[in-house]
Amino acid sequence: MNIYQKLRSSYEKTYKTVNHFILYFDVIYSAKQTITLFERPWIGTEINGKFLEVDSPNRPAIYFDAKNKRFAGADGCNKIQGSFDSNNQYLKLGQIAATLMACHGAQDTISREYNDALAQTNRYEVKGHELKFLDKSGQILVKFVTVIQPLPFKN
């Protein structure tokens, strides 16, 4: 039995053919997998209640490295990085270092609002594939989504 047959028989799957590749999504595994803040990319969808209507390359994003207590990502215009402290739902980001690209229009607005929200973040919530950063009063500052990456298989 080859790897394709083993995987196909192991779980319930849905699939989609894309350019002669079959992408399998493990329905059971996805539903039962515990998603945490760490070791996965989070893509911004809302800042201060406003849906981000921008192209994917210009969306804010963040990634948390639990071992080194570091984060990295983008603010919609510049690359960002820094340290963080977390315990249970508590999250405090350290000073943010950023590249100094010239940002214009919507990119500039998103960049400033996102960095302001990161500075105010006091705690977080992860539910399903959604991450929320909240301030001290519990107001949602930023919403993110993540995905479980499927494995590609040659058809």
C-alpha positions as CSV (number, residue, x, y, z in Angstrom):
1,M,0.0,0.0,0.0
2,N,1.5,3.4,-1.0
3,I,1.4,6.6,1.1
4,Y,-1.5,7.9,-0.9
5,Q,-3.6,4.8,-0.1
6,K,-2.7,4.8,3.5
7,L,-3.6,8.4,4.0
8,R,-6.8,8.1,2.0
9,S,-8.0,5.1,4.1
10,S,-6.9,6.6,7.4
11,Y,-9.5,9.4,7.7
12,E,-12.5,11.0,6.1
13,K,-11.3,13.5,3.6
14,T,-12.5,16.0,1.2
15,Y,-10.3,16.9,-1.8
16,K,-9.9,19.3,-4.6
17,T,-7.8,18.9,-7.7
18,V,-5.6,21.9,-8.5
19,N,-3.2,21.7,-11.5
20,H,-2.8,17.9,-11.3
21,F,-2.3,18.0,-7.6
22,I,-4.9,16.7,-5.1
23,L,-5.0,18.7,-1.9
24,Y,-6.4,16.5,0.9
25,F,-8.0,18.1,4.0
26,D,-8.3,15.9,7.0
27,V,-11.7,16.8,8.2
28,I,-11.4,14.9,11.5
29,Y,-7.9,16.1,12.3
30,S,-8.8,19.7,11.5
31,A,-11.8,19.7,13.8
32,K,-9.9,18.1,16.7
33,Q,-6.5,19.8,16.4
34,T,-5.9,22.3,19.1
35,I,-4.7,25.6,17.6
36,T,-2.5,27.8,19.8
37,L,-1.0,31.2,19.4
38,F,2.4,29.8,18.6
39,E,4.3,28.5,15.6
40,R,1.8,29.4,12.9
41,P,1.1,32.4,10.7
42,W,-1.8,34.7,11.6
43,I,-3.2,36.9,8.9
44,G,-5.0,40.1,9.9
45,T,-8.7,40.5,9.0
46,E,-9.9,43.4,11.1
47,I,-8.4,46.3,13.0
48,N,-10.6,48.2,15.5
49,G,-13.8,46.6,14.1
50,K,-12.9,47.6,10.5
51,F,-12.6,44.7,7.9
52,L,-9.3,45.0,6.0
53,E,-10.2,45.3,2.3
54,V,-6.6,45.0,1.0
55,D,-4.7,42.5,-1.1
56,S,-3.1,39.6,0.7
57,P,0.5,40.9,0.4
58,N,-0.6,44.1,2.2
59,R,-2.4,42.5,5.1
60,P,-0.9,42.7,8.6
61,A,0.5,39.3,9.7
62,I,2.2,37.9,12.8
63,Y,4.0,34.8,13.8
64,F,5.0,33.9,17.4
65,D,8.1,31.8,18.2
66,A,7.3,30.3,21.7
67,K,10.8,28.9,22.3
68,N,12.6,32.3,21.8
69,K,9.7,34.5,22.9
70,R,10.0,36.5,19.7
71,F,7.4,37.6,17.1
72,A,7.8,38.6,13.5
73,G,5.5,39.7,10.7
74,A,4.3,42.7,8.7
75,D,2.1,45.7,9.5
76,G,0.7,46.1,6.0
77,C,3.7,48.1,4.8
78,N,6.8,47.3,6.8
79,K,8.2,44.1,8.3
80,I,8.1,44.0,12.1
81,Q,9.7,42.0,14.9
82,G,10.1,42.1,18.6
83,S,9.9,40.1,21.8
84,F,6.8,39.2,23.8
85,D,5.7,37.9,27.1
86,S,2.7,35.6,27.5
87,N,1.1,33.5,30.2
88,N,-2.3,31.8,29.6
89,Q,-4.4,34.5,27.9
90,Y,-2.0,37.4,28.9
91,L,0.0,38.8,26.0
92,K,2.3,41.8,26.0
93,L,4.4,42.7,23.0
94,G,7.8,44.4,23.6
95,Q,9.1,47.3,21.6
96,I,8.5,46.8,17.9
97,A,11.4,47.1,15.4
98,A,10.3,47.8,11.8
99,T,11.7,48.4,8.4
100,L,11.3,52.0,7.2
101,M,9.5,51.7,3.9
102,A,7.5,54.8,2.7
103,C,3.8,53.9,3.2
104,H,1.1,55.7,1.3
105,G,-2.7,55.9,1.5
106,A,-4.5,52.9,2.9
107,Q,-1.2,51.1,3.6
108,D,-0.1,54.0,5.9
109,T,-3.4,54.0,7.7
110,I,-3.4,50.2,8.2
111,S,0.2,50.3,9.3
112,R,-0.4,53.0,12.0
113,E,-3.6,51.5,13.3
114,Y,-2.1,48.0,13.5
115,N,1.0,49.2,15.4
116,D,-1.2,51.2,17.8
117,A,-3.3,48.1,18.4
118,L,-0.2,45.9,19.0
119,A,1.0,48.5,21.6
120,Q,-2.3,48.3,23.4
121,T,-2.7,44.5,23.4
122,N,-3.0,43.0,26.8
123,R,-4.5,39.6,26.2
124,Y,-5.6,37.3,23.4
125,E,-8.2,34.7,22.6
126,V,-7.9,31.8,20.2
127,K,-11.2,30.1,19.1
128,G,-11.1,27.7,16.1
129,H,-9.0,29.3,13.4
130,E,-9.5,32.9,14.7
131,L,-7.2,34.9,17.0
132,K,-8.2,38.1,18.7
133,F,-6.0,40.7,20.4
134,L,-7.8,42.6,23.2
135,D,-7.0,45.6,25.3
136,K,-7.2,45.8,29.2
137,S,-10.9,46.5,29.0
138,G,-11.6,43.5,26.8
139,Q,-12.2,45.5,23.6
140,I,-11.2,43.6,20.4
141,L,-8.3,45.4,18.8
142,V,-7.3,43.0,16.0
143,K,-8.7,39.8,14.5
144,F,-6.6,37.3,12.6
145,V,-7.2,33.9,10.9
146,T,-4.9,31.0,10.3
147,V,-5.2,27.8,8.3
148,I,-4.1,24.2,8.6
149,Q,-1.8,23.7,5.6
150,P,-2.9,20.7,3.5
151,L,-0.4,18.2,2.0
152,P,0.0,18.2,-1.8
153,F,-0.2,14.8,-3.5
154,K,0.5,14.2,-7.2
155,N,-2.5,12.9,-9.0
